Amino acid sequence: MFKNIISKRAVITPLLMLSAMWFGYFLQTQGFFQSCFGAIIPLLPEGLLGIITSPLLHGNMDHIISNSIPIAVLLFLLYQFYPLVANKVFIIGWLATGLLVWLLPPIDILTGDYMYTCTIGASGVVYVLAFFLFFSGVFKWNTKLLTISMLVVLYYGSLVWGMFPEELFYNLQEPSRISWQAHLSGAVVGSIIAFAFKNVGERKKKYIWEFPNYYSEKDDKLWQEYKENNPDDFLELPYKKRDDIWDHLDELRRK
């Protein structure tokens, strides 16, 4: 019974992603991926590798822990409730977000100065998954999927603030190390993918009573069977008395 409820891919995929992330972090602690190697460096050819590798790299223990929990939860929801498109969403979201981050010019929005940035971390993928799960439920307008959308909003609704530079909210002594570009890119990509796949998979269920004139006495087998077996019940049927036009004469005169 448990196997029929929980998809294997919904368990295996998050575990594989977490394993890859923690293995990448282990390699970093051993001296690999130093000097921005493996990171996304916007508009520079050496930063293209980061489109693939950057979600597996993290700056410190707090960084990888903060990304591990939402990655596990959101990937589980993706593969459990969107099995037909889960692989496409995950792969396209990963690559498209990385490419968009690479294409965005690294300019300080307050000073306009060019900034040489190295972007690592899985937060861009987190935003892809969160925004896909939210908007997909809205676009499909399916009760079950809308519930998932509400859960995402309840637990990860604050993610929306991460799409803006920290400098807009705080007076920082030095430039923020949080990549709002990665967050914004993931949110945009996730929303677009949700719209692109809105007609794929489970959609809103329309029940028979939502259709006009859905009931037909001839199609009601139980009712027809009852009429055949109990003819005496229909010898004297109640009926509405026919209106007499003379009873409404005064009303007609007033009009």
N, C-alpha and C positions, 0 to 999 in steps of 0.2 A: 504493500500500500504506500509506503514512504517513497519508493522508487517512482510510483506513478504521480506523486505530488511534486517532488523536487527533481528538476532536470539535472542530469549528470554534468552537463556543460556549465550549468549555473554554479556548480561547486568547483569543478576542475579549472575553468578559465580564470576565476579570481585567484586561485591558489598558484597557478602558473605565472600570472602577472606579478603577484607578490614575490614569488621566488626569484623572478628575473630582476625585480627592483632591488631586493636585498642582496642578490649576488652582485649586481652592478655597484651597489654601495660598498660591498666588501672589497671589490677590486679597487675602488677609490681609496679605501683605507690602506691598501697595500701599495699604493703609489701609481696605479694606473689612472688614466684620464685626468692628467694634470694639465695646468696651463690652458684651460678652456678646451682641451681636446675632448670631443664628443658632445660639446655644448652647441646650441644654436647661436651663431654669431651673425646678426642681421646684415644682409647685403654683401657678405664676404664669402667667396667660394669655400674656404676652409670651414665655414659654419654649416654647410649643407649636410654634413654627416649627422649633425645634431637633430635633424628632422626625424631620424630613426632612433638615435641613441639617447637623446636628452631626457625622455621620460623615465629612463632607467637609472639616472644619475641624480644625486641629491647632495646638498651642501653640508648637512650635518644630521645627527640622529633625530633631532626634533623635526627637521624638514621631512625626512622619509616617514616618520611615524604619522605626522599630520596628513600625509597623502595616502598612506596605506589603508587606513580605515575607510575613507570614502571610496577609494578604488575598489575595495572588497565588496562593500555594500552595493554600490551602483552597478558594478559588473554583474553581480548576482541578479539584481533586478532586471538588467538588460537581457541576460540570457534566459532568465526564467519566464519573462513575460513578452519578449520580442525575439523568439528563437529563429524566425525566418530571416530576420535582417541583422541579427546581433553581430555576426562576423563583419558584415559590410560597415555597420555603424562604427565598430571598434577600430577597424583598420583604416577606413576612410577618414574617420575623425582624428585618429592619431596623426596620419600623414598630412592631411589638409591643415590641421592646426599648426603643426610644425612649419609647414611651408609659408603659411600666412604670417607667423611670427618672424620668419626669416625675411619676408618681403617688407615688413613694417620698418620704416626708418627709425633708428634709435635716437630720438631727439628728446631732450629735456623739455617738457611742455611749459615749464615756467621761464626758462632762460632761452630756449631755442638752440642750445648748444648740442653738438653731436656727442653721443656717448658710445664708447666701445663697450658693448654688453655681451655677457655670456649667460645664456638662459638654460637652466637645467631644472628637472623636476617633472612630476607627473600631474601637476595641477591643471595644465591645459587639457589633459585627457579627462580629468575630473569634471571640468566645466562642460566638455563635450557630452559626457554621459548625463550629467544633471539636467542640462538644458534639453537634450534629446528626450529624456524620460518625461520631463514636464510638458513640453510642447507637443509631443506625440500623443499623449493622453488627451490633450485639449483638442488637437486636430481630429482625432478619431472619435472623440466624444463617446467613448465606451465607458460604462460604469466602473468596471474593474480597472481599466487603465487610468481613468481619472483619479481613482483612489491612489494609485502609484504616484501620479502627479502631485497630489496633495501631500503625500508622505515626503516627497522630495522637497517640496516647499517648506514643510514643517521643520525638517531637519537640516536642510541646506539652503534655505531661503536667503540667509545672510551672505551667500556667495556673491550676490549681485554687487555688493560693495567692493569686492575684489577686482572688479572690472575698471575701477577708477584709480588713478595714481594716489598713493598715500599722501603725497605732497598737498593734495587738495584739502585734506582733513587735518593734517598735523604739520607743525613747524619742525622739520627734521634738520639735524645738524649736518647730515650727509645724505646723498641720494638713496632712496629706498632700494632694498635688494629684492623686493617682491615684484615679479614681472606681471604688471597689469596687462601688458600686451598679450601674454600667453593666456590669461584669463579671458580677456575680451575675444581673442581669436577662437578659443574653445567654445565660448557661448554662442558666437555667430555661427560657427560651423555646426554645432549641435542643433541649433534652431533650424538651419537650412536643411540638414539631413532629415529632421523630423517632418518637415513639410514635404520633402521629396518622397518619403516613404509613407505618407499618410494613408495611401490606398492599398498598402501591402499588409497582409496579416489580419489580425482581429480588428474589427471595426464595431461601430454602434449596432447593437441588436435592435431590430424593429419588431415588436410583438404584434400579434394579429389584431389586437384591439386598437392599435394605432392607425389601422387602415380604415377609411370611411366605408360604412355599410358592410362591415366584415361578417356580420351574422346573417346566416340564411337558414330558415326553418327547415328547408328541404335537405340541407347538409347535416342537420342535427340528428344523428342516428338514434340517440337515446330518446329524443322527443318523438320521433316518428314511431319508434318501437312502443313507446308508452301509449300513443294514440291508437295504435293497432290493437294493443292488449286491453285497453280500457275505453271502448267506444261509448259506454254509457255516460262517461264523464263529460261528453261533448254534445249531449242531446239538447241541453238548454244552456247555451253560452250567454254570458252577460254582454250587453251591447249598450252603446251610448245612444241616448235618445236624440233623435234628429231635431235640430233647432227649427223652431217655427219663426218665420220671417216676421210675423205680426207681433211677436214678443219684443222685437227690436225696432218697432216703428218709431217710437219717440226718439230713440238714439239716432236713427237715420235722418229724421227731420232736423235735428240740431246740426248735423253736418252740412 
